[in-house]
Amino acid sequence: MIPVLFLMTIGLILGYVFRNKTQFILCSSKITTLIIYMLLFLLGIGVGLNKTIISNMMNIGIQAFLITFGAVLGSLIFAYITYKLFFINKNEK
Amino acid sequence: MKNSIIILLMFIVGVVLGMYKFLPNFLIENDFSKYSLYALMFFVGIGIGADSNAFSVIRKTKIKIILVPLCVILGSLVGAAITSFFIFEINMTEAMAVAAGFGYYSLSSIFITEISGETLGVIALLSNVLREIITLLATPFFVKHFGKLGGIVSGGATSMDTCLPIISESTGKEWAIIAVFSGVLLTIIVPFLVPFILTFI
């Protein structure tokens, strides 16, 4: 994963340096979208070819739902405490 | 919104084509995903670096607003870690990595596929799409029972774009800036945090 972080950092610097070159930035955001489409398409192909995943789809869906449920509920509980402690006085009174 | 639908369609078309092996051979035999991921990260970097929003939002806001994305990070990771005890097929690290997508399903599922394989990648895709859908549907409920930050933390990284309208509507316009701040910060963190969790924890 090191090359990924390295490439991203180079991108960050280039993006910051060329932030006023609208044409360049627009173009790179279009390329980003296209690569995401392609990678998700490739992931789809990989999944379609993978019989284990296809036959376990229901099970995989349940696992995904449970993780989302835990993550969202955890975030909500932390947010509730933070809201009561730090936000409520200023914005409610 | 339009983008999300196209992304999901691409995935579904890929699944169907894969299932019926309706593909040219070079697509099945070669693995382009690694190099595409490298290219993707480079361009995502450019996008973040050029985004004046990313920096100005951070400069303008008060310290305590940092607490909002922090709630999302801690809450999601702790929540997923606890949930992982109830799922036999998944260990704690994997559950935390999936939750660390914070709703940013395209990038997180691509990363997780590359590091941990397709099964966990699909779980990440479904889980993070679900996070967005749940936020779109349940934000009014969350705001009512968990305070004004409810919708913002539930949306995670999507609070800055797809979920912003519903958050702004049920929480109030003055909270929209916090939603954008939290969403931007989480979006930037996802590509660092997901590989970090899978590699080091």
Interface residues (C-beta under 8 A of the other chain):
Chain A: M1 P3 V4 L5 L7 M8 T9 I10 G11 L12 I13 L14 G15 Y16 V17 F18 R19 I25 S28 S29 I31 T32 T33 I35 I36 Y37 M38 L39 L40 F41 L42 L43 G44 I45 G46 V47 G48 L49 N50 T52 I53 I54 N56 N59 I60 G61 Q63 A64 F65 L66 I67 T68 F69 G70 A71 V72 L73 G74 S75 L76 I77 F78 A79 Y80 T82 Y83 K84 F86 F87 I88 N91
Chain B: N3 I6 I7 L8 M10 F11 I12 V13 G14 V15 V16 L17 G18 M19 Y20 K21 L23 L27 I28 F32 S33 S36 L37 Y38 A39 L40 M41 F42 F43 V44 G45 I46 G47 I48 G49 A50 D51 S52 K64 L67 V68 L70 C71 V72 L74 G75 S76 L77 V78 G79 A80 A81 I82 T83 S84 F86 I87 E89 I90 A95 V98 A99 S106 L107 S109 I110 T113 I115 E118 T119 G121 V122 I123 A124 L125 L126 S127 N128 L130 R131 I134 T135 F142 F146 G147 K148 L149 G150 I152 V153 S154 G156 E174 P191 F192 P195 T199
